[in-house]
């Protein structure tokens, strides 16, 4: 009888241990599954949050770049009329400066002509000095020289009783202005007029005065 009880108790203990082991295994599997599910959920949530942050960051960068480009383009478009107006004003100013320089050159030339002609009226022998200088620059030594002068200049030269070289022959020419002088030899002709010398000087003045503004004008037209 005692043996039967012992066997029953032993069987009951074994069954109890089996139930406990099954419960432990079930609890372990449940905990493992719950841990897996929780880890997966947290991972998905973190991934979602990271994705949102990355998306926000990327969207912000793209929006910033797009806004910057759009702002620059809008500024360029808005500045075009101002730039064109500035270019027009610069061209206008340069053209006005050119006109003023031309006017100054013309005024200087007119004043110089009046001064020279007044000087020749008071000292007509200066014309003879110009004739002598011009002949010295001509090639060869001509035997005869015809000096064509304005009749008024010729008259004033005759009044001073100037000693003239024998090779010179002075004749009047109404086509020549006061101070005008034309030399004719056997081989060549030369202009000894005061106006021609003054014109040569004024050419140098114009070249120096007017050419200063040409680089700026060319640059503005590019």
URGISUL-V610050 format. One line per field, one symbol per residue. phi: phi as a letter, one per 40 degrees, with the letter a starting at -180 (. if undefined). Layout:
phi->???
This chain:
phi->.ccccccccccccccccccccccccccccccccccccccccccccccccccccccccccccccccccccccccccccccddcccccccccccccccccccccccccccccccccccccccccbccccccccccccccccgbccbbcbcbcdcccccccccfccbdcccbcbcacccccgcabbbbcbabacbccccccccccccccccccccccdccccccc
